[in-house]
């Protein structure tokens, strides 16, 4: 509103109005201005401004007309001004109320349009994932050991040298540390002890025996880390299932029988097992288990040629194992004279590759959906 040409700031006398006809043309002018302005407000806040400009008690247009035109008007003009003012007020109030209703209806219908759900549109199709092959093989192995009384325990991937080495009878300068002394964590100065990424699941043998008394029958699925250069059969991260059984009467026979049962369940009833002497500081005696090649029936020959899986050897190396070394019992306060047991450490990636014909370990870690989809 341009107050420069706003006549409501002046009295009728100042405007030189002295006849009733002039009063009505003055009001017509105001009403026209109102009508022009009244379509401008589009939302609640501009509507409020508009309402206050016209109806505001202190300085709205109608108040100014009352104060400047009506109150000081001469006796002969007062009637005309009063009547015109009433008419104008009624008009202004009606229009302003109409405007409010229109704005409210507009925002409502806009909101309704925004929120309307079109039930005929196609739904969002979310692809359903599946367990990673490694997870599936973990489950297969767990089920086999569940069936003969083992239970699952899990442990930390960040370990102390004590659990990863010392308590497993691997003292600081023992040569077997060479291929395992690998990923250490950078710790703040003054940290009480070094920390490393476990290189095998065997630390859980110790943690379990510290907590439980025999009989102990557990398997430990999990991730392990070594500084291996990546190639088709090596990765700096891979998976193991540790096994540990300790009781007062466990023999080497129980040991080989358990492994044989597992291998037959996993690869099929026709597969034979054998073991060869090996060495681990925490088992004595230590062995390496082999399975007769499940792909050529243990003949080394497949489709008239050399079996590509066992390279003609007829046997496939599976994993390391052994009877728990009595020295280990010393670290967990078991009485080595009363208890005996066996342990094994199965490399899962290797087993999964064998069973499912995968020739590159790296595919397990690449998250390529084309690979993952083959194992729904
Ligand atoms: N921890 C050994 C490794 O990772 C495997 C193993 C486990 C051997 C248990 C014997 C007993 O190589």
Boltz pocket constraint, residues with backbone or C-beta under 6 A from the ligand:
constraints:
  - pocket:
      binder: B
      contacts: [[A, 199], [A, 200], [A, 201], [A, 202], [A, 242], [A, 243], [A, 280], [A, 283], [A, 320], [A, 321], [A, 322], [A, 343], [A, 344], [A, 345], [A, 346]]
      max_distance: 6.0
